[in-house]
Amino acid sequence: MAVDPDDEGLSWGIESDPTHVDAPATDHPADDAERGEPGMSSALLVTLGVFGGVFLLFIVGWIIAVQRTTAPSANLFFAFMYQLRGILAIVAPAAWFVGVLVLARERRAGVRILWLVLGVVLLAPWPFIVGPGA
């Protein structure tokens, strides 16, 4: 008997095929134990994303603040220290954010948020916020 090509599209293989599976795969409890703890909640991920954006804006603010000021040219040591200060000020927000994520990974979410809030207060680009005249 000839098989209609339209009927072949509705078939999922031959039942006598040894690779044919009738039932869905079952979850193994051992797999769940290997996965460990569940991931972060959606609210925490959104909060971390907001803090990441704030710290990214701080980096931009520090870049602008460092470019606005002029370096004292008293001697080579002071010029080097001035440049180092600018580089560290630009890198500090990213280092704080990554440091909190890595070092406080095992802590509760509230502790991580408190460390990030502290970083927002301490690492704000105050020369950019206050302005050049202050």
C-alpha positions in Angstrom: 0.0 0.0 0.0 1.4 3.4 -1.0 1.9 5.9 1.8 0.4 9.4 1.2 3.2 12.0 1.5 0.8 14.2 3.6 0.5 11.3 6.1 4.3 11.0 6.4 4.5 14.5 7.8 2.3 13.5 10.6 4.5 10.5 11.6 7.4 10.7 14.1 9.1 7.6 12.9 8.5 3.9 12.9 7.6 2.3 16.2 9.8 -0.7 15.5 12.9 1.5 15.3 15.1 0.9 18.3 15.8 4.6 18.8 12.1 5.4 19.0 11.0 6.7 22.4 7.3 6.6 23.5 7.7 8.5 26.8 9.4 11.7 27.7 12.7 11.6 29.5 12.4 11.6 33.3 14.4 13.9 35.5 17.0 12.3 37.6 17.3 13.5 41.2 21.1 13.2 41.0 21.1 15.9 38.3 19.3 18.3 40.6 21.8 17.7 43.3 24.7 18.4 41.0 23.2 21.8 40.0 23.5 23.2 43.5 21.6 26.2 44.7 19.1 27.9 42.5 20.3 31.1 40.7 19.6 34.7 41.6 16.1 36.0 41.6 14.9 38.3 38.8 14.6 41.2 41.1 18.2 40.8 42.3 19.4 40.6 38.7 17.5 43.7 37.7 19.0 45.5 40.8 22.5 44.4 39.9 21.9 45.6 36.4 20.8 49.0 37.7 23.9 49.3 39.9 26.1 48.2 37.0 24.6 51.0 34.9 25.2 53.5 37.7 28.8 52.4 38.0 29.2 52.7 34.2 27.9 56.2 34.4 30.4 56.9 37.2 33.2 55.8 34.9 32.0 58.2 32.3 31.8 61.0 34.9 35.3 60.3 36.1 36.6 60.4 32.6 35.1 63.8 32.0 36.3 65.0 35.4 39.8 63.9 34.8 39.9 65.5 31.4 38.6 68.9 32.7 41.4 69.3 35.3 44.9 70.3 34.4 47.9 68.4 35.7 50.5 70.2 37.9 53.8 70.2 36.1 56.1 70.8 39.1 58.1 67.8 38.4 58.0 64.3 36.9 56.9 62.6 40.1 53.9 64.8 40.6 52.8 64.5 37.0 53.1 60.7 37.2 51.1 60.6 40.5 48.4 62.9 38.9 48.0 60.5 36.0 47.9 57.5 38.3 45.2 59.2 40.3 43.1 59.7 37.2 43.5 56.2 36.0 42.6 54.7 39.5 39.6 57.0 39.7 38.3 55.8 36.3 38.9 52.1 37.1 37.6 52.2 40.7 33.8 51.9 40.0 34.3 48.9 37.8 36.7 47.3 40.3 34.2 47.9 43.1 31.3 46.4 41.2 33.2 43.3 40.1 34.7 43.0 43.6 31.4 43.0 45.3 30.0 40.4 42.8 33.0 38.1 43.3 33.8 38.5 46.9 30.3 38.7 48.3 29.0 35.9 46.1 28.2 33.6 49.1 26.6 36.4 51.1 22.9 37.3 51.2 21.5 39.6 48.6 20.9 42.4 51.1 24.6 42.4 52.1 25.6 42.7 48.4 23.2 45.6 47.9 24.5 47.4 50.9 28.1 47.1 49.6 27.0 48.4 46.2 25.2 51.4 47.9 28.3 52.2 49.8 30.3 52.1 46.5 27.8 54.5 44.9 28.3 57.0 47.8 32.1 56.6 48.0 32.9 56.5 44.3 30.6 59.2 42.9 32.5 61.5 40.6 32.2 64.5 42.9 34.4 66.8 40.8 32.0 66.2 37.9 28.8 66.5 40.1 29.9 69.7 41.9 31.3 71.3 38.9 34.6 73.0 38.1 33.9 76.2 40.1 33.5 74.6 43.5 
